[in-house]
């Protein structure tokens, strides 16, 4: 498995002015996150976030060309995922408190986002 590298070495998100209205941010790459990711990749641009570089589908996501970011409770991560320009956020971590924290931070960054 590839090492968990800092963001600049993983990917670039391209032109900040690009239309990202079909972008989905997926938080949590466990069992459910893996299944959802497999379905979303066919029709949407997806950015995944997981705090655990050894999570089940981090390697799978990277193989599929999906950018993977670290801990979403860090405000900089939501900025780098371009949450303000994203259409939807799926919060699928096991811990309900983390899901709530991420949903609230996303709402602050992009109030009309679908959570």
ABEGO torsion letter per residue (X at the ends): XBBBBBAAAABBAEBAABBAAABBBBBEABAAAAAAAAAAAAABBBBBBBABAABAAAAAAAAAGBBBBBBAABAAAAAAAGAAABABBBBABABAAAAAAAAAAAAAABAABBX
